Amino acid sequence: MDKFKAKTIIQHAVETTKPRWLEYAVSWKDIDVNFFLRGYEQQGFQLFKMKPILKELRLLSVDSLGDILLKYPYRRNYERQFAGSLTAEFYLDLQKGICGREGKLFVEAVQLFLDHKIGNPGRTFWKLLYQMLQACAFLKQHYSSSFAKYVISKYAIFRNIHQISENDFLKITVSEWELFLTKVKPWGELMGIGPNVFDFIFGDIVEANFAENSYKFDSSNTHFFEITGISHLIMPFEREATSIFLKDLNLPFSIREINKGIYTFCSKTESAKYGFCRDRYKCKMCKVEDICDKNIGT
């Protein structure tokens, strides 16, 4: 594997999947909902598939989800015995109505998701649910149930100004945004959210051009680089070094677009149409298989 081959393979992946990843675009006006739908889509948990249930039960908002723990003397750190199943103390209390209507409905939403196998719960399902409720409670208590207000407030403090309008915030430059992330680390007060996921929340907002270098270094991305052999060109093979490597390729796409293209190309979620790099059959259908290391195994 060399840099020219790597560039060819990556460009093929991004161009092939473009019709699909263009559909990922979201609007700033929906960021409060996308905050938790994207923020807690981690470790294989397909939270986006729970969206219809939450909407049907009128829980699809930071305000509704945030109300649950505000009525409960919750523990800051997740404990499996306390909140790790529907028969654990926390969920039994919700069923009893200790956290009101929203608490009971949340148990119903979780039960439906699991019983009907609507989506993959992943490896840290219960922990992510608990952290999502914690973050929503925090935003409701301190930022009027708005992730947008939280981020804008953090940015205003960073700039040492009293306030900044949403319009002006959305006009900040890429360098200003990246300096803000580096200096402030605005995900710090949001349980379960780290830099990787924080980037993911903003990456597809059409009005937020400042997030064009957003990069989520997830399992689909690492899988793609390892199977193709490109990972051997990235030292160390981690998020920041990978982002720098991609910038150096000078591809006709932003870092976020490359990130989306790679994800779509070999994600299990997109396997019906794409899902390459997963088996030998798919590999033979790929137009760049002759220059790929094909580290798929038997």
ZIHURA-V402132 format. One record per residue. N is the residue number from 0. RES is the residue in one letter. PSI is psi in radians with two decimals (none if undefined). D_LAST is the distance of its C-alpha to the last C-alpha in whole Angstrom. Layout:
n->N res->RES psi->PSI d_last->D_LAST
n->N res->RES psi->PSI d_last->D_LAST
//
This chain:
n->0 res->M psi->2.35 d_last->20
n->1 res->D psi->3.07 d_last->24
n->2 res->K psi->-0.65 d_last->26
n->3 res->F psi->-0.78 d_last->27
n->4 res->K psi->-0.73 d_last->23
n->5 res->A psi->-0.79 d_last->23
n->6 res->K psi->-0.73 d_last->26
n->7 res->T psi->-0.77 d_last->25
n->8 res->I psi->-0.81 d_last->22
n->9 res->I psi->-0.76 d_last->24
n->10 res->Q psi->-0.69 d_last->26
n->11 res->H psi->-0.78 d_last->24
n->12 res->A psi->-0.77 d_last->23
n->13 res->V psi->-0.76 d_last->26
n->14 res->E psi->-0.67 d_last->28
n->15 res->T psi->-0.66 d_last->26
n->16 res->T psi->0.04 d_last->26
n->17 res->K psi->-0.76 d_last->30
n->18 res->P psi->-0.57 d_last->31
n->19 res->R psi->-0.83 d_last->30
n->20 res->W psi->-0.31 d_last->30
n->21 res->L psi->-0.41 d_last->34
n->22 res->E psi->-0.17 d_last->34
n->23 res->Y psi->-0.18 d_last->33
n->24 res->A psi->2.41 d_last->37
n->25 res->V psi->2.83 d_last->39
n->26 res->S psi->2.60 d_last->43
n->27 res->W psi->-0.60 d_last->45
n->28 res->K psi->-0.33 d_last->47
n->29 res->D psi->0.24 d_last->44
n->30 res->I psi->-0.53 d_last->43
n->31 res->D psi->-0.70 d_last->44
n->32 res->V psi->-0.74 d_last->42
n->33 res->N psi->-0.40 d_last->39
n->34 res->F psi->-0.91 d_last->40
n->35 res->F psi->-0.51 d_last->39
n->36 res->L psi->-0.68 d_last->36
n->37 res->R psi->-0.63 d_last->34
n->38 res->G psi->-0.54 d_last->35
n->39 res->Y psi->0.30 d_last->34
n->40 res->E psi->1.43 d_last->31
n->41 res->Q psi->2.81 d_last->28
n->42 res->Q psi->0.61 d_last->26
n->43 res->G psi->-0.12 d_last->24
n->44 res->F psi->2.01 d_last->28
n->45 res->Q psi->1.21 d_last->29
n->46 res->L psi->-0.55 d_last->32
n->47 res->F psi->-0.43 d_last->33
n->48 res->K psi->-0.20 d_last->32
n->49 res->M psi->-0.18 d_last->35
n->50 res->K psi->-0.85 d_last->38
n->51 res->P psi->-0.62 d_last->39
n->52 res->I psi->-0.84 d_last->40
n->53 res->L psi->-0.67 d_last->42
n->54 res->K psi->-0.78 d_last->43
n->55 res->E psi->-0.63 d_last->45
n->56 res->L psi->0.09 d_last->46
n->57 res->R psi->0.75 d_last->48
n->58 res->L psi->0.10 d_last->45
n->59 res->L psi->1.10 d_last->44
n->60 res->S psi->2.68 d_last->46
n->61 res->V psi->-0.63 d_last->46
n->62 res->D psi->-0.84 d_last->50
n->63 res->S psi->-0.80 d_last->49
n->64 res->L psi->-0.62 d_last->46
n->65 res->G psi->-0.40 d_last->48
n->66 res->D psi->-0.47 d_last->51
n->67 res->I psi->-0.97 d_last->49
n->68 res->L psi->-0.26 d_last->49
n->69 res->L psi->-0.29 d_last->52
n->70 res->K psi->0.24 d_last->54
n->71 res->Y psi->2.35 d_last->52
n->72 res->P psi->1.24 d_last->52
n->73 res->Y psi->2.78 d_last->48
n->74 res->R psi->2.41 d_last->47
n->75 res->R psi->-0.79 d_last->45
n->76 res->N psi->2.33 d_last->42
n->77 res->Y psi->2.35 d_last->40
n->78 res->E psi->2.25 d_last->40
n->79 res->R psi->-0.75 d_last->37
n->80 res->Q psi->-0.50 d_last->40
n->81 res->F psi->-0.68 d_last->42
n->82 res->A psi->0.49 d_last->40
n->83 res->G psi->0.25 d_last->37
n->84 res->S psi->2.95 d_last->37
n->85 res->L psi->-0.22 d_last->40
n->86 res->T psi->0.09 d_last->42
n->87 res->A psi->2.83 d_last->42
n->88 res->E psi->-0.81 d_last->46
n->89 res->F psi->-0.85 d_last->45
n->90 res->Y psi->-0.54 d_last->44
n->91 res->L psi->-0.68 d_last->47
n->92 res->D psi->-0.70 d_last->49
n->93 res->L psi->-0.74 d_last->48
n->94 res->Q psi->-0.54 d_last->48
n->95 res->K psi->-0.20 d_last->52
n->96 res->G psi->0.21 d_last->53
n->97 res->I psi->-0.56 d_last->53
n->98 res->C psi->0.39 d_last->52
n->99 res->G psi->-2.90 d_last->53
n->100 res->R psi->-0.79 d_last->52
n->101 res->E psi->-0.66 d_last->49
n->102 res->G psi->-0.79 d_last->48
n->103 res->K psi->-0.73 d_last->48
n->104 res->L psi->-0.58 d_last->46
n->105 res->F psi->-0.72 d_last->44
n->106 res->V psi->-0.73 d_last->43
n->107 res->E psi->-0.72 d_last->43
n->108 res->A psi->-0.78 d_last->40
n->109 res->V psi->-0.75 d_last->38
n->110 res->Q psi->-0.77 d_last->38
n->111 res->L psi->-0.75 d_last->38
n->112 res->F psi->-0.73 d_last->35
n->113 res->L psi->-0.79 d_last->33
n->114 res->D psi->-0.68 d_last->35
n->115 res->H psi->0.06 d_last->34
n->116 res->K psi->0.86 d_last->30
n->117 res->I psi->-0.59 d_last->31
n->118 res->G psi->3.01 d_last->29
n->119 res->N psi->2.17 d_last->26
n->120 res->P psi->-0.32 d_last->28
n->121 res->G psi->-2.93 d_last->26
n->122 res->R psi->-0.44 d_last->26
n->123 res->T psi->0.64 d_last->30
n->124 res->F psi->-0.98 d_last->31
n->125 res->W psi->-0.67 d_last->35
n->126 res->K psi->-0.76 d_last->35
n->127 res->L psi->-0.68 d_last->34
n->128 res->L psi->-0.76 d_last->37
n->129 res->Y psi->-0.75 d_last->39
n->130 res->Q psi->-0.62 d_last->39
n->131 res->M psi->-0.77 d_last->40
n->132 res->L psi->-0.66 d_last->43
n->133 res->Q psi->-0.82 d_last->44
n->134 res->A psi->-0.72 d_last->43
n->135 res->C psi->-0.66 d_last->45
n->136 res->A psi->-0.73 d_last->48
n->137 res->F psi->-0.80 d_last->48
n->138 res->L psi->-0.64 d_last->49
n->139 res->K psi->-0.71 d_last->51
n->140 res->Q psi->-0.63 d_last->53
n->141 res->H psi->-0.34 d_last->53
n->142 res->Y psi->0.62 d_last->52
n->143 res->S psi->0.68 d_last->54
n->144 res->S psi->0.58 d_last->50
n->145 res->S psi->2.02 d_last->49
n->146 res->F psi->-0.62 d_last->46
n->147 res->A psi->-0.81 d_last->48
n->148 res->K psi->-0.65 d_last->51
n->149 res->Y psi->-0.89 d_last->49
n->150 res->V psi->-0.77 d_last->47
n->151 res->I psi->-0.69 d_last->50
n->152 res->S psi->-0.76 d_last->52
n->153 res->K psi->-0.69 d_last->50
n->154 res->Y psi->-0.69 d_last->50
n->155 res->A psi->-0.74 d_last->54
n->156 res->I psi->-0.72 d_last->54
n->157 res->F psi->-0.70 d_last->52
n->158 res->R psi->-0.08 d_last->54
n->159 res->N psi->0.74 d_last->58
n->160 res->I psi->2.75 d_last->59
n->161 res->H psi->-0.80 d_last->60
n->162 res->Q psi->2.85 d_last->58
n->163 res->I psi->2.42 d_last->56
n->164 res->S psi->2.79 d_last->56
n->165 res->E psi->-0.70 d_last->52
n->166 res->N psi->-0.79 d_last->53
n->167 res->D psi->-0.62 d_last->54
n->168 res->F psi->-0.75 d_last->51
n->169 res->L psi->-0.15 d_last->48
n->170 res->K psi->0.01 d_last->50
n->171 res->I psi->2.74 d_last->49
n->172 res->T psi->2.91 d_last->47
n->173 res->V psi->-0.78 d_last->44
n->174 res->S psi->-0.67 d_last->45
n->175 res->E psi->-0.77 d_last->47
n->176 res->W psi->-0.80 d_last->44
n->177 res->E psi->-0.59 d_last->42
n->178 res->L psi->-0.71 d_last->45
n->179 res->F psi->-0.83 d_last->46
n->180 res->L psi->-0.74 d_last->42
n->181 res->T psi->-0.77 d_last->42
n->182 res->K psi->-0.73 d_last->46
n->183 res->V psi->-0.58 d_last->46
n->184 res->K psi->1.12 d_last->43
n->185 res->P psi->-0.15 d_last->44
n->186 res->W psi->-0.17 d_last->41
n->187 res->G psi->-0.58 d_last->43
n->188 res->E psi->0.02 d_last->45
n->189 res->L psi->1.92 d_last->42
n->190 res->M psi->2.28 d_last->40
n->191 res->G psi->-0.06 d_last->37
n->192 res->I psi->2.25 d_last->37
n->193 res->G psi->-3.11 d_last->36
n->194 res->P psi->-0.64 d_last->35
n->195 res->N psi->-0.88 d_last->32
n->196 res->V psi->-0.62 d_last->33
n->197 res->F psi->-0.75 d_last->37
n->198 res->D psi->-0.75 d_last->35
n->199 res->F psi->-0.64 d_last->33
n->200 res->I psi->-0.68 d_last->36
n->201 res->F psi->-0.37 d_last->38
n->202 res->G psi->-0.54 d_last->36
n->203 res->D psi->0.20 d_last->36
n->204 res->I psi->2.01 d_last->40
n->205 res->V psi->-0.52 d_last->42
n->206 res->E psi->-0.25 d_last->45
n->207 res->A psi->1.26 d_last->43
n->208 res->N psi->-0.35 d_last->43
n->209 res->F psi->-0.27 d_last->43
n->210 res->A psi->0.44 d_last->39
n->211 res->E psi->-0.31 d_last->38
n->212 res->N psi->0.24 d_last->36
n->213 res->S psi->2.38 d_last->35
n->214 res->Y psi->2.12 d_last->31
n->215 res->K psi->1.93 d_last->29
n->216 res->F psi->1.39 d_last->26
n->217 res->D psi->-3.04 d_last->24
n->218 res->S psi->-0.59 d_last->20
n->219 res->S psi->-0.69 d_last->20
n->220 res->N psi->-0.86 d_last->21
n->221 res->T psi->-0.66 d_last->19
n->222 res->H psi->-0.81 d_last->16
n->223 res->F psi->-0.86 d_last->17
n->224 res->F psi->-0.64 d_last->18
n->225 res->E psi->-0.74 d_last->15
n->226 res->I psi->-0.74 d_last->13
n->227 res->T psi->-0.38 d_last->15
n->228 res->G psi->-0.03 d_last->16
n->229 res->I psi->-0.47 d_last->20
n->230 res->S psi->-0.46 d_last->20
n->231 res->H psi->-0.28 d_last->21
n->232 res->L psi->-0.10 d_last->24
n->233 res->I psi->2.01 d_last->25
n->234 res->M psi->2.15 d_last->27
n->235 res->P psi->2.75 d_last->27
n->236 res->F psi->1.47 d_last->24
n->237 res->E psi->3.13 d_last->26
n->238 res->R psi->-0.94 d_last->28
n->239 res->E psi->-0.76 d_last->31
n->240 res->A psi->-0.61 d_last->30
n->241 res->T psi->-0.73 d_last->27
n->242 res->S psi->-0.75 d_last->30
n->243 res->I psi->-0.74 d_last->32
n->244 res->F psi->-0.78 d_last->29
n->245 res->L psi->-0.66 d_last->29
n->246 res->K psi->-0.68 d_last->33
n->247 res->D psi->-0.30 d_last->33
n->248 res->L psi->-0.30 d_last->31
n->249 res->N psi->0.80 d_last->34
n->250 res->L psi->2.72 d_last->32
n->251 res->P psi->0.67 d_last->35
n->252 res->F psi->2.70 d_last->34
n->253 res->S psi->2.89 d_last->35
n->254 res->I psi->-0.70 d_last->32
n->255 res->R psi->-0.70 d_last->32
n->256 res->E psi->-0.70 d_last->31
n->257 res->I psi->-0.76 d_last->28
n->258 res->N psi->-0.81 d_last->27
n->259 res->K psi->-0.70 d_last->28
n->260 res->G psi->-0.78 d_last->26
n->261 res->I psi->-0.76 d_last->23
n->262 res->Y psi->-0.87 d_last->23
n->263 res->T psi->-0.65 d_last->23
n->264 res->F psi->-0.66 d_last->21
n->265 res->C psi->0.29 d_last->18
n->266 res->S psi->2.47 d_last->20
n->267 res->K psi->-0.59 d_last->19
n->268 res->T psi->-0.57 d_last->22
n->269 res->E psi->0.35 d_last->22
n->270 res->S psi->-0.36 d_last->19
n->271 res->A psi->-0.71 d_last->22
n->272 res->K psi->-0.56 d_last->22
n->273 res->Y psi->-1.91 d_last->20
n->274 res->G psi->0.63 d_last->17
n->275 res->F psi->3.02 d_last->15
n->276 res->C psi->0.33 d_last->13
n->277 res->R psi->-0.49 d_last->11
n->278 res->D psi->2.90 d_last->9
n->279 res->R psi->-0.61 d_last->8
n->280 res->Y psi->-0.86 d_last->11
n->281 res->K psi->-0.65 d_last->13
n->282 res->C psi->-0.74 d_last->12
n->283 res->K psi->-0.37 d_last->14
n->284 res->M psi->-0.18 d_last->17
n->285 res->C psi->2.36 d_last->17
n->286 res->K psi->-0.15 d_last->20
n->287 res->V psi->0.32 d_last->19
n->288 res->E psi->-0.38 d_last->16
n->289 res->D psi->-0.32 d_last->17
n->290 res->I psi->0.08 d_last->19
n->291 res->C psi->2.59 d_last->16
n->292 res->D psi->-0.40 d_last->14
n->293 res->K psi->0.96 d_last->10
n->294 res->N psi->0.93 d_last->9
n->295 res->I psi->-0.49 d_last->7
n->296 res->G psi->-2.90 d_last->4
n->297 res->T psi->none d_last->0
//
